[in-house]
């Protein structure tokens, strides 16, 4: 994985239907931080691209193997997601889970990585090795409200051989209220964007060789 942000591509996906809401405020902060670090950033509202849930691919595919759902998910996934070096998912917390838009994004990728798609091998390869970040907004403050979502992104990242490098959580309910969160999530989101490609990431297994130090000695 690269150790610099310069010239890297970042996709920021907003899973909220609200423009100018708390999730979009946090997403803008991620974008700002990544751009300041030298990345090229695409910011997308998922519901501009998805109009349908995943269907049964066995009966839904076109004769050439392509997805027949008539929306713009293919462009979002193929052109934006697969070409990105890093992706930050920004979602409100709905019923202690991701928004339907965000969950649909993950579900719809199956149309393209399933073996029944003609380019699935190439797509699987391009899905792998990304840096992944997660930004959540919720009105509840207790830690357990987001644990299920964090676990899902962790497992998605490990499944795709990607690196889940950071989580930011902002608290707010009314539109844009997250700016008043004393935990300073906007600053944390900006820092996540800035550091997406340079944050130290380790996920050791029992048999891996590793140093006795996490950080370089300074003395």
Secondary structure, DSSP 8 states (H G I E B T S, - for coil): --S--TT-EEEEEE--S-TTSHHHHHHHHHHHHHHHTT-EEEEEEGGGT--S----HHHHS-TTS-----SSHHIIIIIIITT-SEEEEEEE-BTTB--HHHHHHHHHTHHHHSTTSTTHHHHHHHHSS-EEEEEEEES--SGGGGHHHHHHHHHHHHHTT-EEEEEEEEE--STTGGGG-TT-HHHHHHHHHHHTTTS------TT----S-SS----
